[in-house]
Structures are given as structure tokens and as C-alpha cells.
Amino acid sequence: MHSLDPSHTAPANPQKARSGLNRIWYATGYSIEGLRAGWNEKAFRQEAVAAMVLIPLSFWLGRSWVEVALLAGSVVIVMIVELLNTGIETAIDRIGPEWHDLSKRAKDMGSAAVLLSLLLCIGVWCAALLQRFSHG
């Protein structure tokens, strides 16, 4: 006999049924796949290459753990926002290729978020460089 109670049906996403270390294991795999997908995007690849230089440089430039965290963290924030923006763009493109005002708005807002994260990163790095190299 089949129950009409939805709590007895299997979830559409098998990840929802996992728990403990099994859930963490699969979630880590999904995250790695997301990074691989991000690497296929030119903007993310450029930011990742910049991060390979800037994050180690932050340990040299920063004079305290707080400064290092701000310098490195501002770089990582750019990458995080880029991945989220790409996720938004991908979801919108999945819906359909036709132009729609709401699709444009979502994509523009994602792009604006990337711009703001880049401005934050540039501001943090400029302030650190000025502090480090100003003689006054």
C-alpha cells in the first residue's frame, strides 16, 4: 500500500538524505566540481591566477595577522563573488536564451557585486601599500 504522505517519499536530491561524514564527503566533491566549473570561466581563471600571486604577497605586505587576513580575504572575496555571479548567470541561461528584463537585472546585479568586491580588494591593497611605503 502506497502512502500519500510526502514524508515517505525519497527526496529529489539524494544529498538531503545524507548525514554526518558521508554528507561532508559528498559536499566536498560538489565544491571541487564547482571550482572546476569556475576554472572554465575566463574571469574566475584570471582572478585565481591573481590570487596565486596576491595571497602569498599578503603575508609579506601585511604587518599583523589582521592585515594579512584583510589582504588575503579581500582577494578570496572577489573569487567567491565571481563564483556566485557565474552561478546566477548559469541559472538564468538555463531558464532560456531569450531577453527578459528580470534576467538582465539579475545578471547586472551579479556583475555589480563583482565590481564592488574588486573595488574593496583594490582599496584594501592600496591602503596597505600606502601605509607600507609612505615615508611620512
One Martini backbone bead per residue (centre of mass of N, CA, C, O) as a GRO file, in nm:
protein
  136
    1MET     BB    1   0.096   0.037   0.023
    2HIS     BB    2   0.047   0.369  -0.054
    3SER     BB    3   0.153   0.675   0.046
    4LEU     BB    4   0.064   1.029   0.051
    5ASP     BB    5   0.293   1.091   0.227
    6PRO     BB    6   0.573   1.292   0.172
    7SER     BB    7   0.768   1.164   0.400
    8HIS     BB    8   0.789   0.875   0.223
    9THR     BB    9   0.963   1.014   0.020
   10ALA     BB   10   1.208   1.064  -0.182
   11PRO     BB   11   1.436   1.275  -0.246
   12ALA     BB   12   1.546   1.451  -0.519
   13ASN     BB   13   1.796   1.498  -0.330
   14PRO     BB   14   2.034   1.288  -0.198
   15GLN     BB   15   2.182   1.488  -0.003
   16LYS     BB   16   1.943   1.520   0.206
   17ALA     BB   17   1.986   1.211   0.322
   18ARG     BB   18   2.244   1.285   0.428
   19SER     BB   19   2.504   1.229   0.685
   20GLY     BB   20   2.765   1.349   0.813
   21LEU     BB   21   3.046   1.243   0.656
   22ASN     BB   22   2.897   1.179   0.395
   23ARG     BB   23   2.802   1.468   0.340
   24ILE     BB   24   3.081   1.601   0.340
   25TRP     BB   25   3.206   1.439   0.113
   26TYR     BB   26   3.001   1.524  -0.110
   27ALA     BB   27   3.026   1.832  -0.075
   28THR     BB   28   3.323   1.844  -0.154
   29GLY     BB   29   3.284   1.739  -0.440
   30TYR     BB   30   3.095   1.968  -0.532
   31SER     BB   31   3.300   2.196  -0.480
   32ILE     BB   32   3.514   2.098  -0.679
   33GLU     BB   33   3.329   2.115  -0.925
   34GLY     BB   34   3.285   2.422  -0.898
   35LEU     BB   35   3.582   2.499  -0.942
   36ARG     BB   36   3.606   2.372  -1.220
   37ALA     BB   37   3.384   2.542  -1.350
   38GLY     BB   38   3.517   2.814  -1.287
   39TRP     BB   39   3.782   2.764  -1.452
   40ASN     BB   40   3.610   2.789  -1.731
   41GLU     BB   41   3.618   3.085  -1.645
   42LYS     BB   42   3.792   3.356  -1.722
   43ALA     BB   43   3.758   3.541  -1.473
   44PHE     BB   44   3.829   3.329  -1.258
   45ARG     BB   45   4.106   3.256  -1.367
   46GLN     BB   46   4.230   3.538  -1.330
   47GLU     BB   47   4.176   3.555  -1.023
   48ALA     BB   48   4.335   3.299  -0.944
   49VAL     BB   49   4.608   3.393  -1.047
   50ALA     BB   50   4.621   3.645  -0.872
   51ALA     BB   51   4.600   3.488  -0.601
   52MET     BB   52   4.875   3.334  -0.631
   53VAL     BB   53   5.016   3.613  -0.570
   54LEU     BB   54   4.860   3.779  -0.343
   55ILE     BB   55   4.853   3.587  -0.101
   56PRO     BB   56   5.156   3.562  -0.049
   57LEU     BB   57   5.199   3.877  -0.042
   58SER     BB   58   5.031   3.929   0.219
   59PHE     BB   59   5.257   3.813   0.413
   60TRP     BB   60   5.456   4.047   0.346
   61LEU     BB   61   5.278   4.311   0.374
   62GLY     BB   62   5.175   4.225   0.629
   63ARG     BB   63   5.211   4.313   0.990
   64SER     BB   64   4.957   4.138   1.056
   65TRP     BB   65   4.702   3.923   1.081
   66VAL     BB   66   4.491   4.133   0.994
   67GLU     BB   67   4.623   4.226   0.733
   68VAL     BB   68   4.641   3.953   0.599
   69ALA     BB   69   4.337   3.893   0.610
   70LEU     BB   70   4.249   4.137   0.438
   71LEU     BB   71   4.412   4.082   0.188
   72ALA     BB   72   4.332   3.786   0.135
   73GLY     BB   73   4.022   3.816   0.174
   74SER     BB   74   3.970   4.014  -0.064
   75VAL     BB   75   4.047   3.805  -0.278
   76VAL     BB   76   3.847   3.578  -0.203
   77ILE     BB   77   3.589   3.744  -0.240
   78VAL     BB   78   3.609   3.774  -0.543
   79MET     BB   79   3.583   3.470  -0.602
   80ILE     BB   80   3.312   3.423  -0.468
   81VAL     BB   81   3.147   3.629  -0.632
   82GLU     BB   82   3.209   3.505  -0.907
   83LEU     BB   83   3.072   3.233  -0.854
   84LEU     BB   84   2.791   3.349  -0.797
   85ASN     BB   85   2.758   3.494  -1.066
   86THR     BB   86   2.784   3.240  -1.240
   87GLY     BB   87   2.541   3.098  -1.115
   88ILE     BB   88   2.332   3.303  -1.205
   89GLU     BB   89   2.390   3.294  -1.509
   90THR     BB   90   2.335   2.991  -1.541
   91ALA     BB   91   2.042   2.990  -1.445
   92ILE     BB   92   1.936   3.189  -1.653
   93ASP     BB   93   2.029   3.025  -1.905
   94ARG     BB   94   1.851   2.776  -1.835
   95ILE     BB   95   1.577   2.910  -1.882
   96GLY     BB   96   1.684   3.111  -2.125
   97PRO     BB   97   1.786   3.313  -2.411
   98GLU     BB   98   1.590   3.518  -2.372
   99TRP     BB   99   1.494   3.829  -2.324
  100HIS     BB  100   1.484   3.974  -1.986
  101ASP     BB  101   1.456   4.197  -1.739
  102LEU     BB  102   1.514   4.003  -1.495
  103SER     BB  103   1.766   3.874  -1.612
  104LYS     BB  104   1.927   4.133  -1.641
  105ARG     BB  105   1.916   4.218  -1.347
  106ALA     BB  106   2.060   3.973  -1.227
  107LYS     BB  107   2.322   4.004  -1.391
  108ASP     BB  108   2.387   4.299  -1.308
  109MET     BB  109   2.404   4.243  -1.001
  110GLY     BB  110   2.635   4.042  -1.017
  111SER     BB  111   2.833   4.239  -1.151
  112ALA     BB  112   2.825   4.451  -0.923
  113ALA     BB  113   2.940   4.265  -0.705
  114VAL     BB  114   3.213   4.229  -0.838
  115LEU     BB  115   3.292   4.524  -0.846
  116LEU     BB  116   3.283   4.572  -0.537
  117SER     BB  117   3.496   4.358  -0.466
  118LEU     BB  118   3.724   4.488  -0.630
  119LEU     BB  119   3.724   4.764  -0.486
  120LEU     BB  120   3.788   4.653  -0.211
  121CYS     BB  121   4.055   4.519  -0.282
  122ILE     BB  122   4.198   4.769  -0.390
  123GLY     BB  123   4.170   4.939  -0.133
  124VAL     BB  124   4.324   4.756   0.060
  125TRP     BB  125   4.592   4.746  -0.103
  126CYS     BB  126   4.646   5.050  -0.119
  127ALA     BB  127   4.656   5.104   0.185
  128ALA     BB  128   4.890   4.908   0.245
  129LEU     BB  129   5.097   5.034   0.053
  130LEU     BB  130   5.097   5.318   0.172
  131GLN     BB  131   5.181   5.238   0.458
  132ARG     BB  132   5.446   5.087   0.383
  133PHE     BB  133   5.573   5.332   0.167
  134SER     BB  134   5.539   5.567   0.347
  135HIS     BB  135   5.729   5.877   0.435
  136GLY     BB  136   5.564   6.039   0.724
   0.00000   0.00000   0.00000
